[in-house]
Amino acid sequence: MISVKNVTKKFDDFTALDDLSIEIESGSAYGLLGSNGAGKSTLLRLLAGIYRQDSGTLLIDGQPIYDNPSVKQRIYYVGDDTQQYSDMTPDEIRDMCKVFYPNFSEEKYEKLISAIGLPRNKKMSKFSKGMKRQASVICGLASNTEILLLDEAFDGLDPTMRITVRKMLIESMADSNATVIISSHNLGEIEQLCDAVGLIHKGKVVFDRELDCIKESIHKIQASFDEPVGADDIDGAEILDIKTIGSVQTFIAKGDAEQIKALMIEKGAKFCDIIPLTLDEIFIYEMEGQGYDSTDIDR
C-alpha cells in the first residue's frame, strides 16, 4: 500500500503539491494524469525518495520513503529526463542495477533487450529519445522491484515502440504483480494499462478513482423525442450536458445507465441508445462538473 497524506512540496515560492492525498493499492496499475507543471513528476520523485516533502506523510506499507534504503530498494524510478545515464551503455546500467537491486533478473534483461534489438554496448548519449526510454524501462522491469514508477514512459516513442513498451509492461505486471504508477498525457495508454487513475491539477487532486467506477458513473445517451427535452424534463437523472442535432439529442448523464434510459423511454423517447464515452470525454465532464476549466488541462 502506498499512502500519500496531506503532502505539500514547495520550490522557493512555487507550490508544486498542495495538501495532496492519495492511496494506491498494492499490485495495481495506477495512472497519474495532469498537465505540465501539475505536480506529477514531483509526486513521483517524492515516492522514489529523491525529494523530501515539506509537510504530510508518504508511506509504503507504513514506512517512510525518504532516506530509507530498505524501502527505496523496493522501488525503481524511470524519470522523464532522457539525459539520465547518458555516459553509460545499457549493459553498464544493468551492472549498476544488479548492485542496488538484489532481485535483478539477467534473464529478463537479456530477453527484453534482445526482443527490442537495442545496441547494448553503445552509450545512451548516442541513442534517440525513444531508445533511451526503452533502455530505461527494460532495466526497470528487469530489476524486479515491487514498485515501478514511470514518468512519461511513452514520451518520444513512435507507434511501434509504444506497442512494444506497452506489451513489456503488461507482461511484467502479469508475471510479478508489481505496483506500477505511470504518469502520462496519453489517456489511451492509461486506459489500456491502468486499474485506477488520479488527475492532478495545480498540485491538487481533482479526482482519484478506479477506472471501472469512473466509466460506470457517467454515460453518453442518444435519444429522439417528438419535441426536444431539457435537463429538468428527465426527472430523476443528473444531466450534465445536452446537445441537439435535428431530432436527435445527445445527453451526458451521471448515474445508472439503464435507469436513465428507462426514464427517457418513460418520457416518450422514440429510441434511446447508450454510447460508450472515451476516457478523454469522461475527464472533460468530470472536471467541468467539479468547477474546473477542462481546457486548462493537456490531454
N, C-alpha and C positions, 0 to 999 in steps of 0.2 A: 504494500500500500504506500502510495506517495501522497503525503498530506502537505498542502501549502495553506497556511492560515494567516490572514491579515498581514501579508508581506508588502513592505514598501522598500523600494530601492531608488535612490536619487544619485544623479551625477551632477555635482555642483548645484545649480538652481533648476535642473531639469528632473522631473519625477518620471522615471521610466515605468515603475509599477506603483500603484496607489491602493494600498489596503486590499490586495488581491488574495482571494481564497479559492482553491480548487482541490478536489481529491481524485486520484486516478487509481483504479483497481489494479491489483497485481495480475499480470497476464493479458492485459487489454492492449489494444492499439488505439492510441488517442491522437486525434488531430487538433493541432493548435493553429487557429486562423486569426488573421488580422492584417491590417495594412502595414507598410513600412513605418517603423517608429512606434508601433502599438505596444511593444514590450515583449514580443515573442522570444527574441534572441536573448534578452536579459533574463527572462524566466528560465530558459534552457541552461544558460551559463550559471545561474544560481543552483539549479538542480544538479549540474555537473560539479559543483563545488569550486568553480572558477571565481565567482563573485560571492560576497557575503552580504546578506540583506541588512538594511538599516534597522528594520523592526519586523516583528512577526516571526513565524517559525516555518522551516522546511524540514520535513522528516521523512525518512524511508524506514518503514517498519518501526517507527517510534524513535529512530536515531537521527541526530543531526548530520548534515552532509559536509558542511564546510570544515576543513582541517581534520577530517575523519577518514584516514586511509582505508580502513576496513570496509567502510560504506562506499567510498569512491572506487574501490576495486570492483564493485558490482555494477559500475556504470561506464558506458562508453559513449563519448560525445563526438559527433561529426558536425563540425562548425560550418558556418556559411562562408568562411574565408577560404577561398581556394588556394591561397598562398601558403596554407598550412603544410609543413613538411616539404617545402619546395626544394630543399637541397638533398632530399633523401629519395631513394628508389623505393618502389613498393616492397621489395624484399627486405630493405633496411627498416621500413616501418613495421613489417611483420616481425623482425627480430626484436625491435623495441617493445612491441606489444606482448611478445612472449615473456618478457621480463616482468611486466606490470600485471598481466592477466594470466593467472595460473591455469585457467581453463581454455586458453587459446588452442584452437584446432588447426594444426598444419594441414590436415586432410581437407578440411572445409576451405581453407585458404587456397590450396592447390586446385581444388575443384572449381572454385569461383573464378580465380584469375585465369585459369585455362579456358573456361567457358566464355569469358569476356574477350580473351585474347590480348590482354594488356601486356606491354613490354615490361617485364619485371625488374630489369636492371637499368632502366632509363630514369633519370632524375625527374621528379614531379614537375620541376620548373619547365620542362620541355613538353609537358602534356597539355592538351586542350582543357578547357574548364570542365567539360563533361567527363573526360578521362580522369581528371583529378578527383571528381566527385565519385566516380565508380571505384577508384582505388581506396578512397576513404571509407566508403560503405562496405567494401569487401573486408577490409581489416576490422571494421566494427562488427560485422557479422561473425567473422572467424574468431573474434575474442570471446564469444560465448558468454557475454555478461547477462545478468538478469534484467538490466535496463539499458535500452539503446535510445539515445537522444539524437534526432536527425533534424538539423536546422536547414530548411530549404533543400532537402535531399534531391529534388528533381530539377533544381535550377540549373540551367545550362545544358540539359540533356536533350538530344534530339528525340523524336518519337520512338525510334528503335531502342535507343538507350533507356528511355523511360520504361518501356515494356520489360526490358531485361532487369533493371534495378527493381521494379515492382515485383517481378517474379521471384527474385532473390529474397526480397523482404517477406513475401507471403510464405515461401518455403521455410525460411528461417523461423518465422513466428509459429508455424505449424510444428516444427521439429522441437523447438526449445521452450515454448510457452513464455517467451520473454515479454516484458512490458516495453512497448515501443511508443515513443512520443515523436510525432512528426509535425514540424511547422511547415506551412505551405501556403501559397496564394492560389494553388490549383485545387479547386473544390472537387473536380473529377477524380483526382488521385486520392484525396481524402475519403471520398465516398466509397471508393473501391477497397480501401485498405483498413479503415478505422471502425471501431465499435462505438466510440464516443467522440464528441467534439467540444471544444471550447473556443469561443470567439472573444478576443481581447481587443479593446478599443481605448486608446489613450490611457493605457496602464490599468484599466479596469476590466472585469469580466462582464461581457454583455449577456452571455448565457453559457451554460456548461451542462450538457445532457447527452444521454445515449442517442446514437443516430436513429435507431428504430423508433424511439419515443418521439423524436422531432418529426420524423416522417409520418407518424400516426396521428399527430396532433393538428396538422394543417393540410388543407386539401384544395385542389382546383376542381370546380364542378361546372360543367356546361349544361345549360338548360334553355328551354324555349317556352315562353308563356304567351297567351293571347295579347296581353299588354305587359310591357316591361315592369318589373317589380324593383323595389328598393330594399335596403337592408332591414328596415323596420317592418317590411311586409312578411319576412320569413321569421316569424315569432319562434323563439327557442334556439336560434342558431346565431353564433357570433360571426358576422360577416365583416371581413377586413377590407374587401375591395370588390367592386363590380365594374365590369366593362361590358358595353352593349354594342354589338355589331349586327345591324339588321334585326332579325327576330331572335338571334342567339345571344344569350347573356353568359358571361364567364364570371363565376364567383370564387373568391378566395375566402375560405371559412375555416374556423377552428372548431374542434370537437370531433365527435364520432361521425365518420363519413356516411355510414348507412343511415343514421338518424337524420342527418342533414338532408340527405337525398329523399328520405320519406317525407320530411316536412315540405320539401319543394313539390313533390308529387301531390301531396295533400292540398298545396296552394294552387294546383292546377297546371303544373309543368307538363307539357306535351311529350317531352323527353328529358332525361336527366342522366348525364354520364360523368363518372369520376375519372379525372385525367391525372396521371402521376405528375407531381411537381419535381423540378430539378432541385438539387441542394442549393444552388445559387438563388432560385426563386424563394425557397423557404427562408433563407437568411435575410433576403430583402424585406419580406413581410414581417419576420420576427423582429428585425431591428426597428422597422417603422412602427410596429405595434408597441415597442418599448420606448418610443420617443427619440430614436436615433435617426440621423440622416444617412440612409444606406448609400448615397452617392459619395459619402466621405470615406468609404472603405474600399480598398482594392479587392477585386475578386478574380 
